[in-house]
Amino acid sequence: MQADGNITASLGDYSVSLGQFSGAAMDRARNLSTGLPLASFTGKSLLAREVDALVHRLARHGLLEYRLASSREEQDLVVIEPQVPEYWPRRAKLSSRDTVVLSRFAHLRRRGNEMVLESPRAGALFRIGHPAIAATLAALSQPQKISELNRQGATFNLYLFELLLDSQILLKLDAKGGQGLRVNEGDGNLVLWDFHDLVFHTRSTEGRQANPVGATFTYADAVPPPPAVRPSWPGSRIDLRKFSAEPSSPFATLLRERHSTRDFDDKHPVTLGELAQFLDTTARVMSEWKGGPYFDGGPEVTYGTRPYPSAGSAYELELYLTVSNCEGLARGLYHYDAGSHALVAITASAQQLQAQSVAAQFAMDAPGQPQILITIAARFGRISWKYSSIAYSLILKDVGCMIQTFYLAATDMGLGGCAIGSINIDLFAKMTALEFHIEGPVGQFALGRGKKLEVPS
């Protein structure tokens, strides 16, 4: 808190300016270090409005936790940790006549010395501080009427249940809703998701979880890094070097020349013609056909062929291009229609486009933004409809095949490319208005014309 009324929040190397506030608002804001009751700034006074603005600015940056306790002096019963920006605790209406059950995506696990309740669908996780609450949650693995739940701490339980219902960790069943089966999750597209796949999708990407992502070197102090080349197995050896020779075919040479390019020549960007050729070579639908039903009475299934392999010929991957610098093509977001070999413009704000390009630049540790950022999204249901429990692993294998195809095509065309390891699935959902569990990002690739190395004379 500065003398001129400006407040800045800092966490490690990260800091954010929150604006200028009155002395009274700053005094009340000091209580945020121990806990500030929500009711203390819900009024219409100028002071309440100032504190409300400050708190919501903190919330937008994920810098708040929310404590639930019977009094400020007692141990926290539950602490809510936001996992997405702009999370704010809201209570979904419940009555004593309602029946609730845990979502099949909800899980209670140990984290250090704590128990946490979370779900890939939720915008926050719940730190459980009392064993009685954990026992109540365990009982909710089966549908329970609110009126029949344990009356001990009933008021607090109802408050918590309403927060969990808003977070989609709890489901409310209607009279005809069955007994908490897959179809009762509230979204028919979730029927096709297995628990472990949705958890992995949200916890291995950015946007829907608050854990550090990327090269964090978490275990560097605990264990040494494994060697780059595995130590040889003992036993008899067959030396293959005498059977090998230098690459004798263009394809073998292409494989050896493939590399990642992170520095692009913005004075000579990739052209629309080159982009068209690149997409034609790597991703265009080459043929389509129909297959018979897998089982009696089953539906007919349509298939297509593209230049890269795909599990079961599902070809569930879609390409979305964030164009920053391409000769002949306006800056913006485009979907590649692989069936008709066309680009379709999608409305996205300049701030969203910038945020996605900057994130890619940061992930690559590059000196500048990619000329074209290709986001590889998956239509999850296309492959999980058939493969169920191994669906997500198959999608990631398909992504690997596509990225290698991208690398080889870029190298062959004299362009540069770089695979990107992290992606914000929540930002993509906002840009495309697609639910993250229906069609969402599973990979990214930066494409452009690489800078030529200058050799000193």
C-alpha positions in Angstrom: 0.0 0.0 0.0 1.5 3.3 -1.2 1.2 6.7 0.4 -0.7 8.0 -2.6 -3.4 5.4 -2.1 -2.2 2.9 -4.8 -2.3 -0.8 -3.9 -0.2 -3.4 -5.5 -0.5 -7.2 -5.0 2.8 -9.2 -5.3 3.4 -12.9 -5.3 7.0 -13.9 -6.0 8.1 -12.2 -9.2 4.5 -11.5 -10.2 2.8 -8.2 -9.3 -0.3 -6.4 -10.4 -1.5 -2.8 -9.8 -5.0 -2.7 -8.3 -5.7 1.0 -8.5 -6.0 3.9 -6.1 -8.2 3.8 -3.0 -9.1 6.0 0.0 -7.5 5.7 3.3 -10.6 4.1 4.8 -10.6 1.5 2.1 -6.9 0.8 2.6 -7.5 0.3 6.3 -10.2 -2.2 5.6 -8.2 -4.0 2.9 -5.5 -4.8 5.5 -7.9 -7.3 7.0 -7.5 -9.4 3.8 -4.4 -10.9 5.3 -6.4 -12.6 7.9 -9.9 -12.6 6.4 -12.5 -10.0 5.4 -16.2 -11.1 5.7 -18.1 -10.8 2.5 -20.9 -9.1 4.3 -18.6 -6.2 5.3 -18.5 -4.8 1.8 -21.9 -5.7 0.3 -23.5 -2.4 1.3 -24.1 0.7 -0.9 -21.8 3.1 0.9 -18.8 4.6 -0.9 -16.4 2.6 1.4 -18.2 -0.7 0.6 -18.2 -0.1 -3.1 -14.4 0.7 -3.0 -13.6 -2.5 -1.1 -15.9 -4.5 -3.4 -14.0 -3.1 -6.4 -10.6 -4.0 -4.8 -11.7 -7.5 -3.9 -13.1 -8.3 -7.3 -9.9 -7.0 -9.0 -8.0 -9.5 -6.8 -10.4 -12.2 -7.7 -9.9 -11.6 -11.5 -6.2 -12.3 -11.0 -6.8 -15.5 -8.9 -5.3 -13.8 -5.8 -8.1 -14.6 -3.3 -9.1 -17.6 -1.2 -12.5 -18.0 0.5 -12.7 -19.3 4.0 -15.8 -21.0 5.5 -15.8 -21.2 9.3 -18.4 -20.9 12.0 -16.4 -18.0 13.5 -13.1 -16.2 12.6 -11.3 -17.6 15.6 -12.0 -21.3 14.8 -10.1 -23.5 12.4 -11.2 -23.3 8.8 -13.8 -25.9 7.9 -13.4 -25.4 4.2 -11.1 -23.1 2.1 -12.0 -22.5 -1.5 -9.1 -22.1 -3.9 -10.0 -20.6 -7.3 -8.6 -22.5 -10.3 -9.8 -20.2 -13.0 -9.6 -16.4 -13.3 -12.6 -14.4 -12.2 -14.0 -17.2 -10.0 -16.4 -15.9 -7.4 -18.3 -18.1 -4.9 -22.0 -18.3 -5.7 -24.7 -20.3 -4.1 -27.0 -22.3 -6.3 -30.5 -22.6 -4.7 -31.3 -25.8 -2.8 -34.3 -26.7 -0.7 -34.9 -29.5 1.8 -36.9 -31.4 -0.9 -34.0 -31.5 -3.4 -31.9 -34.7 -4.0 -28.2 -34.3 -4.7 -25.3 -36.6 -5.6 -21.6 -36.1 -6.3 -20.6 -35.7 -9.9 -18.7 -38.7 -11.3 -15.9 -36.3 -12.1 -15.5 -35.2 -8.4 -12.6 -36.6 -6.5 -11.3 -36.3 -2.9 -7.5 -36.7 -2.6 -4.6 -36.0 -0.3 -2.4 -33.0 -1.2 0.4 -32.8 1.3 -1.2 -32.8 4.7 -4.6 -31.7 3.4 -7.7 -33.2 1.8 -8.9 -31.5 -1.3 -12.2 -31.9 -3.2 -12.0 -31.0 -6.9 -13.4 -31.7 -10.3 -12.2 -30.8 -13.9 -15.6 -29.1 -14.4 -15.2 -26.8 -11.3 -13.8 -23.3 -11.3 -12.3 -23.9 -7.8 -11.2 -26.7 -5.5 -12.3 -27.1 -1.9 -9.8 -27.7 0.9 -11.5 -29.8 3.5 -10.5 -29.0 7.1 -12.8 -31.2 9.1 -13.2 -35.0 8.9 -17.0 -34.8 9.4 -17.3 -32.9 6.1 -15.3 -35.5 4.3 -17.6 -38.2 5.7 -20.7 -36.3 4.5 -19.1 -36.0 1.1 -18.5 -39.7 1.0 -22.2 -40.3 1.7 -23.0 -38.3 -1.3 -21.6 -40.9 -3.6 -25.2 -42.0 -3.6 -28.2 -39.6 -4.1 -29.3 -38.0 -0.9 -32.2 -35.9 0.0 -31.1 -32.6 1.7 -33.7 -33.2 4.4 -32.3 -36.7 5.2 -28.6 -35.6 5.5 -27.0 -35.5 8.9 -28.5 -32.6 10.8 -25.3 -31.7 12.6 -24.1 -28.4 11.2 -27.1 -28.5 8.8 -27.0 -24.7 8.1 -23.3 -24.8 7.2 -23.8 -28.0 5.1 -26.5 -26.4 3.1 -24.3 -23.4 2.4 -21.5 -25.7 1.3 -23.8 -27.9 -0.8 -25.0 -24.8 -2.6 -21.4 -23.7 -3.4 -20.6 -27.2 -4.6 -23.7 -27.3 -6.8 -22.7 -24.0 -8.4 -19.2 -25.5 -9.1 -20.8 -28.6 -10.7 -19.1 -30.9 -8.1 -22.7 -31.7 -6.9 -25.6 -32.5 -9.1 -29.2 -31.9 -8.3 -31.5 -34.7 -9.6 -35.0 -34.0 -10.6 -37.9 -36.4 -9.9 -37.4 -38.2 -13.3 -33.6 -37.8 -13.3 -32.6 -41.4 -12.3 -29.9 -42.2 -9.8 -26.9 -40.1 -10.8 -26.0 -42.0 -14.0 -23.8 -40.6 -16.7 -26.7 -38.9 -18.5 -27.5 -36.8 -15.5 -24.3 -34.7 -15.6 -26.3 -32.0 -17.3 -24.5 -32.1 -20.6 -25.0 -34.9 -23.1 -21.5 -34.4 -24.5 -20.0 -35.4 -21.1 -21.4 -38.9 -21.5 -18.5 -39.6 -23.9 -15.9 -38.6 -21.3 -14.3 -41.0 -18.8 -13.2 -39.6 -15.5 -9.4 -39.9 -16.0 -9.5 -38.4 -19.5 -11.2 -35.2 -18.4 -9.0 -34.8 -15.4 -5.9 -35.3 -17.5 -7.1 -32.8 -20.1 -7.7 -30.0 -17.7 -4.7 -30.7 -15.4 -2.1 -31.0 -18.2 -3.1 -27.7 -19.8 -3.6 -24.1 -18.7 -6.8 -22.2 -18.1 -8.7 -24.4 -15.7 -6.2 -25.1 -13.0 -3.9 -22.9 -10.9 -0.8 -25.1 -10.6 2.5 -24.0 -12.2 2.9 -25.1 -15.8 6.0 -25.6 -17.9 9.7 -25.9 -17.0 9.3 -25.5 -13.2 12.2 -28.0 -12.3 10.1 -29.1 -9.4 12.3 -32.1 -8.5 15.7 -30.6 -9.4 16.7 -30.5 -5.7 15.4 -34.0 -5.0 16.9 -36.2 -7.8 19.5 -35.7 -10.6 18.3 -35.6 -14.2 18.2 -38.9 -16.0 20.9 -39.2 -18.8 20.0 -38.2 -22.3 20.9 -41.6 -23.6 19.9 -44.7 -21.7 22.8 -46.8 -20.4 23.4 -49.9 -22.5 21.9 -53.3 -21.5 24.4 -56.0 -20.6 24.8 -58.9 -23.0 25.9 -59.6 -26.5 25.8 -56.8 -29.0 25.3 -56.5 -32.8 26.9 -53.4 -34.1 24.6 -51.9 -36.8 26.9 -49.1 -37.8 28.6 -51.2 -40.5 25.2 -51.7 -42.1 24.2 -48.0 -42.1 25.3 -45.3 -44.5 24.7 -41.6 -44.9 21.1 -40.6 -46.0 20.7 -41.6 -49.6 17.1 -40.5 -50.2 15.5 -37.1 -50.0 13.2 -38.3 -47.3 16.1 -39.5 -45.1 17.8 -36.2 -45.6 14.5 -34.4 -44.7 14.3 -36.3 -41.4 17.8 -35.3 -40.5 17.2 -31.6 -41.3 14.1 -31.3 -39.3 14.5 -28.9 -36.3 12.6 -26.3 -34.3 12.6 -22.7 -35.4 11.7 -20.0 -32.8 13.0 -16.8 -34.4 10.9 -15.7 -37.4 11.7 -13.1 -40.1 8.9 -10.6 -39.9 10.2 -8.6 -42.8 9.6 -11.6 -45.0 6.6 -13.4 -43.6 5.1 -16.6 -44.9 2.6 -16.0 -47.7 -1.0 -17.1 -48.2 0.1 -19.2 -51.1 2.7 -21.0 -48.9 0.2 -21.5 -46.1 -2.3 -23.0 -48.6 0.4 -25.4 -49.8 1.4 -26.3 -46.3 -2.2 -27.1 -45.2 -2.8 -29.0 -48.5 0.3 -31.1 -47.8 -0.4 -31.8 -44.2 -4.1 -31.7 -43.3 -6.5 -31.7 -46.2 -9.2 -34.4 -46.5 -8.2 -36.5 -49.5 -11.2 -38.8 -49.6 -14.4 -39.7 -47.7 -16.4 -42.9 -47.4 -19.0 -44.6 -45.2 -18.5 -47.7 -43.1 -21.1 -50.3 -42.0 -22.4 -50.4 -38.4 -20.1 -51.8 -35.8 -23.0 -53.8 -34.3 -26.6 -54.9 -35.2 -28.8 -51.9 -35.3 -25.9 -49.5 -34.9 -25.5 -46.3 -37.0 -23.5 -45.9 -40.2 -20.1 -44.3 -39.6 -18.5 -41.8 -42.0 -14.7 -41.7 -42.5 -12.1 -39.6 -44.2 -8.4 -39.9 -45.3 -5.8 -37.2 -44.6 -2.0 -37.2 -45.0 -1.2 -38.2 -41.4 -2.3 -41.4 -39.6 -5.2 -41.4 -37.1 -6.5 -43.9 -34.6 -9.4 -45.8 -36.2 -9.4 -43.3 -39.1 -11.3 -41.0 -36.7 -9.5 -37.9 -37.8 -10.8 -35.9 -34.8 -8.3 -33.1 -35.1 -9.3 -29.6 -36.2 -6.9 -26.7 -37.0 -7.5 -23.1 -35.8 -5.0 -20.5 -37.1 -4.1 -17.3 -35.2 -2.6 -15.2 -37.9 -0.3 -12.3 -36.8 1.8 -11.8 -39.9 1.0 -13.5 -43.2 1.3 -11.8 -46.6 -2.1 -11.8 -48.3 -4.1 -12.8 -45.2 -5.5 -10.4 -42.6 -4.6 -10.7 -38.9 -7.2 -12.8 -37.1 -8.5 -16.2 -36.1 -9.4 -18.8 -38.8 -10.7 -22.3 -38.8 -9.2 -24.6 -41.5 -12.1 -26.4 -43.2 -10.1 -29.5 -44.3 -13.0 -30.9 -46.3 -13.2 -28.0 -48.7 -9.6 -26.7 -48.2 -10.7 -23.2 -47.1 -10.1 -20.8 -44.2 -13.2 -19.5 -42.3 -12.8 -16.3 -40.3 -13.9 -16.4 -36.6 -14.6 -13.3 -34.7 -12.1 -12.8 -31.9 -11.0 -9.7 -30.1 -7.6 -8.1 -30.6 -6.8 -8.7 -26.9 -7.6 -12.4 -27.2 -5.4 -12.8 -30.3 -2.6 -10.9 -28.6 -2.9 -13.0 -25.4 -2.7 -16.3 -27.4 0.3 -15.2 -29.5 2.2 -13.8 -26.4 1.5 -17.0 -24.5 3.0 -19.0 -27.4 6.0 -16.8 -27.6 6.6 -17.3 -23.8 6.1 -21.0 -24.1 8.7 -21.2 -26.9 11.1 -18.8 -25.1 11.2 -17.0 -28.4 12.3 -13.4 -29.2 9.0 -12.7 -31.0 5.6 -13.9 -31.7 4.9 -16.6 -34.3 3.7 -15.4 -37.7 1.0 -18.1 -37.7 0.0 -20.1 -34.6 -1.8 -23.3 -35.4 -3.9 -24.6 -32.5 -4.8 -28.3 -32.9 -8.2 -29.0 -31.3 -9.9 -32.3 -30.9 -13.6 -33.1 -31.4 -13.4 -35.5 -28.4 -16.6 -37.3 -29.1 -15.5 -38.3 -32.5 -12.9 -40.7 -31.0 -14.3 -41.4 -27.5 -17.6 -42.7 -29.1 -15.6 -45.8 -30.1 -12.6 -46.0 -27.9 -13.9 -44.9 -24.4 -11.2 -45.4 -21.8 -8.2 -45.0 -24.1 -9.7 -42.1 -26.1 -7.5 -39.3 -24.8 -4.3 -41.2 -25.1 -5.1 -41.9 -28.8 -5.8 -38.3 -29.4 -2.4 -37.3 -28.1 -0.8 -40.0 -30.3 -2.6 -38.5 -33.3 -1.3 -35.0 -32.3 2.2 -36.3 -32.3 1.7 -37.7 -35.8 0.3 -34.4 -37.0 3.1 -32.3 -35.5 5.8 -34.5 -37.1 4.0 -34.1 -40.4 4.0 -30.3 -39.8 7.7 -30.3 -39.1 8.6 -32.3 -42.2 6.4 -30.2 -44.5 7.8 -26.9 -43.1 11.4 -28.2 -43.5 10.6 -29.3 -47.1 9.2 -25.9 -48.0 12.0 -24.0 -46.4 9.8 -22.7 -43.6 10.3 -22.8 -39.8 8.2 -24.4 -37.2 8.1 -25.2 -33.5 5.8 -27.5 -31.4 4.5 -25.8 -28.3 4.0 -27.7 -25.1 1.4 -25.7 -23.2 -1.9 -24.2 -24.1 -4.7 -22.3 -22.4 -7.9 -24.2 -23.0 -10.1 -21.6 -21.3 -8.8 -18.8 -23.6 -9.6 -20.9 -26.6 -13.1 -21.6 -25.4 -13.7 -17.9 -25.0 -12.4 -17.1 -28.5 -14.4 -19.8 -30.2 -17.5 -20.1 -27.9 -16.9 -23.9 -27.8 -17.2 -25.7 -24.5 -13.8 -27.1 -23.5 -15.1 -30.6 -23.2 -16.8 -30.6 -26.7 -13.9 -29.3 -28.8 -10.8 -28.1 -27.2 -7.0 -27.6 -27.8 -4.6 -30.5 -27.5 -1.5 -29.1 -29.2 0.0 -26.0 -30.9 2.5 -25.4 -33.6 4.2 -22.1 -34.6 4.7 -21.6 -38.3 6.6 -18.9 -40.2 9.7 -18.0 -42.2 12.8 -18.5 -40.1 15.5 -15.9 -39.9 18.6 -16.7 -41.8 21.7 -16.9 -39.8 24.1 -14.0 -40.7 27.6 -15.3 -41.3 30.2 -12.5 -40.6 32.4 -11.7 -43.6 
